[in-house]
Amino acid sequence: MNKTTLMITALFVLAIIGAYSVYQPFLLSMTVAILLTMATFNLSKKLVMFTNSAKVSSGISTLLLSLLLFAPIVYLGTVGVGYISQIDNAGIKDTINTVKIFIEQVPLFKELSQQYLSDAKITGYIQDSTHYITAAGGAGLGFMKNMFFVVVFYFFINFYGDRFFDMILKLLPVSPAKGTRMIEEVSATMEVVFYSVIVTAILEGFLFGMVVSYFGFNGVLFGVIYGFASLIPIIGGIIVWAPVSLYAWTKIDAQAAITIATYSVLMISIVADTFLKPMIIKVIKEDFLKSTVQINSIVIFFSILAGMSTHGFWGMILGPAITAFLIAITKVYLDYSEIG
């Protein structure tokens, strides 16, 4: 390495360090925007062909993404807050007391019920819930800020898409063919995950909203809530249908509560999540996206679970992407090892 190359490398490293110190608060938003761009690459390419304009195509893609991300959040923040404020503390106390009476019939849980579900404890829980709602509101503002920057970065990365990814290919320490294969593998994985998550969330939210609306609840609101909750693997659905069932038990009757709970378990958790979801992924992958990438649904499931446990909401995007990149770079490493 000659003196000029060494100096340029040192300046490049310094530039990266300086950029990191400046843009560190936005790195998560940038990363998510890059992955979303990769997930919607084929859609953007078709829009460019249709509109003959990268700017118009980027604007349409960004508008669709904004509606997809912001519309449900704004709806929850307006209609949802107003709806929750109408649920009086007395109704919550009645629900908890109903649960208390039921579990006190089981000798094993009677002592625990008297210890943790006394009137004083219930009042304390309700007071604490106000604090949690306030904290959630603060977290929600931070989430909205990240979402805003994701949308902004998404537009510019889409607009400069070819040049942006060409630069990444040149920076990768592998041949252009191997670099292209790596990017395509990550992109294909993100594409399947992105569209399948959206479709299944809409499907499960629709199914839950339909049943609760029959019993007088706001079907659209609870459908949106359930759709977001369904993104959380394993426990996502139960954190919505269980409280709703208990509240229905108190305010309507036991039959309504049993119907909501049974329907949620059988129709959504078993039929939709266990049987329909793999079919949806297969249709999206093979028929809609025409993708030939080999994706193990179990790997995707655990990558989403691990991602969300580490990075929260955005983990459902980061988890599969990091996993796909690890698999791709491992294949490249093995290829080089065989050559060596």
N, C-alpha and C positions, 0 to 999 in steps of 0.2 A: 504493500500500500504506500503510494508516494505521498509527498507532503500535501499536495493540493487535495487529493482524495480524503486524507485524514482530516484536513481543515473543514472540508465540506461536510463530512460525517459528523464532526464535532458540532458544527453550527446547526445541522439538522436535528441532532439530539437535543441541543439547547432550545431550538424552536419548539420541539415536542414538549419539553419540560415547561417552557413558558406558556404554551397553549393549554397544557393540562392545568396549570395554576389559575388560568383565566377562566377556562370553560368547564372546570371540574363540577360545578353545580348543575351543569346541563348535560353531563355525559350520559346519564340514564335516559333522558329524553331523546338525545341524539341516537343512542343505540337502539331504542325502541322504534324510532322513526326509520332508521336504516332497515331494520328487520321487517317493519310493516311495508316498506317500499319493495323489499324482496318478495314479501307474501303476495303483493298485488301487482307484481311486475307484468304478468301476462295481461291483466286487465288494463293497465296503463298503456301497454304496447298496442292493444286493440283500439283504445281511445285515441292514441296518436294517429293511427291509420285512418280512423273515422273522421277526426277533426282536422287532420293535416297541420296540427299545431301542438308543440310540446307544452306551451304555456296554457292553452285551453284545456288540454288533457290533464295537466297537473292540477288546474283549478277544479275540474270536475271530480277528479279522484279525491282531492282534499275536501271538497264539499261533501262528498259521500261519506268519507271517513269522519268528518266533523258531526254529521247527522247521526252516524252510527254510535259515536262516542259521547257527544254532548247532549243529544236529545233525551236519552233515558236519564242521564244524570240531572239535567235541568228539571225534567219532569218529577223525579224523586225529590229534588230540593224544593220544589214549589208545592205540587199537589200532595206529595208524600208527607211533608212536614205538617201541612194543614190537616191532613187526615189523621195523623198520629196525635196531634194536639186535641182532637175531638175525643180520643180515648181517655176517659177520666180515670183518676187514681182509684176510685171506688170499684170500677170495673176490673182493674188489675188485681185489686185486693180480693175481689170475689173469685177471680180465676185461681189465684194462689190458694185461697181457702178451700176451693173445690178440690184441688190437687192434694192439699193437706188432709182433708177428710178421707180421700180415697186411699192414700198410702198409709194412713194410720190404721187401716184395717189389716195391714200386713205387720205382724208382730216385730219382724226384723227391722222395719223402718220407722216404727212408732216413736222410738226415742229420738231418732234423727229428726223426725218431723217436728217434735216438740222443741228441739234445740234450735233448728234453723228456720222454722216456718212459724214462729210465734208472731203475734201482732206487732211487737216492737221491731223484730227482725224484718218483717214485711215492709214496715214504714221506712226502715233504713235502706232497704233495697230500692224502694221507689225514689228516695232522695239521692241515692248513689247513681241511679239511672240518669238523672238530670246532668250530673257531672260527666257521665260517659257520652251523653248526647252532645254536650258542649265540646268535649274532646274530639268526638267524631266530626263535628262541624269544622274544627280547626284542621284536622287531618284532611277533611274534604276539600278545604281551600288549597292545601298543598297539593292534593291530587289534581285539582282543577288547573293549578299552575303548571304542573308537569304535563297534563293533557294538552294545554294550550301550546306549550313549546314543542310537544310531539307533532302536533298538527302543522306548526310553522316549519319545523325542520323537514317534515314529510313533504311539504310542497316543494321546497328548494332541492331536496335530494331527488324527488321525482323529476323536476325540471332539468336538473343537470345529471340525470341518471346515467346515461352512457359514459360521459366523461368521468363521473364519480367512480363508477365501478371499474372503468379502465385504469384509473389511477391506483385503485386497490390491487388490481391484478399485477400491475408493474411493481408494487411494493412487496408482494408476496415472494418469498425466497424459493419459488418453485417454477417450473416451466409454465408458459401460458396455458397449455392444454390441461395440466393438473390443477392450476389455479381456477380455470373456468369450471372444471368438474367439481371442485370444492364449493364454489359459489352456487353452482346449479343445484348441488345436493342440499345445501342449507336452504336455498330459495324454495325448492320443491317441498321440503319438509314444512317450512313455514307456511307455504301456500295451503297445503292440506290441513294443517292444524288451524290456521286462521279461519278458513271457510267452514270447516266442520264444527268448530267451537261456536261460531255465530249461528249456524243453522240449528244446532242442537239446543242452544240457549233459547232461541226464539220458539222452537217446538215445545220445549219443556215449560217455558213461561206461559205459552198459549194454553197448554193443557191444564196447568194449575189455575190460571186466571179464569178459565172456563168453569171449573168446578166451584171455586169460591164465589164467583159472581152469582151462581144459582142460589147461594145462601145469603145474598144481600151485601157481600163485600165488594169493594172496588176491584173488579177483575183486572183492569188494565194495570193499576198500581201494583197489585200483588203478583201479576204476571211478570212485570218488569223486575220486581224484587226477586222473584224466584229465578228469572233468567240470569241475573247477576250471581245469585247464590249457587246456581248449578255449575258455575265455573270452578267452584271449590270442590275438588275430588272427594268422594266418600260421604262427607258430612254436609255438603252444600244444601241439599234439599231439605233435610230434617230440621235445619235451623230456621226454616220458614214454615213448613207445614205443621210442625209440632206446636209452636206457640199459637198459630191460627186455629188449630184443632182444639186446643185447651180453651181459648177465648170463645170459640163457638159452643163449646160444652157448657160454659157458664151463661152466655148471653142468648143462645138459641135452645139447643137440647143435646142430649148425648148422641142421638142418631146422626145429627149434623156433624158432630165431631168425629164419630166413627167413620162416617162416609168420606170426609175430607182426608183423614189419615189413611184409610184403606185404599182409596183411589190414588193417593200420592205414592204409596208404597208399590201397589200393583201396576198401575197404569204408567206412572212416570219412572220410578226407580227401577222397576223390573222390565216392563215392556219397552219403554222409550229409551232408557239409559243402557240397558243390557242388550237388547235385541235390535232396536232401530238405529242406535248410534253407530255401531260398526257398519251397518248397511249404508248409512248416510256417508260415512267416511269413504267407503268403497265406491259409492256412486260419484262422489265429488272427485275422488282421486282418478278413477278410471274413465268415467263418462264425461264429466265436466272439465277436468283439468288435463285429461289425457296423459297423466303422469305415469312414468315407468319406475320411479324411485321405490325401493323396497323399504317400507316403514312398518315396524313392529308396533302394533297398537298398545301393547303393554309398556314398551319403552316410552312411547309418547305419554301414556297415562302417568307413569312415575316421574317423567321429566317435568310435566305440568305441576304435579304435586310438590316436587322438590323446588321448582322455581317459585311457586306461590308461597311456600313456607319460608323462603329466603328473601324474596323481593316483593311480596304482596301481589297486588293485582297484575302488575306488569310481568310477574314471574311466569304467567301462562304463555307469554311470548318469549321471554328470555330462556326459560328452561329448555323447551324443545330446540331452540336455535343453538344454544351452547352444546347440547347433546349431539345435534346433527353435525356441528363443526368439529366436535371431538372425534366422532366416527369418521368424518371425511379426512381430517388431518392424520388420523391413525392409519387409514388406508394409504395415504401418500407416504407416510413414514415407512410402512412395510414395503411399499414399492421401492423406495430408495435403499432399504436394508437388503432387499433381494438383489438389487443392482450392484451394491457394494460387495 
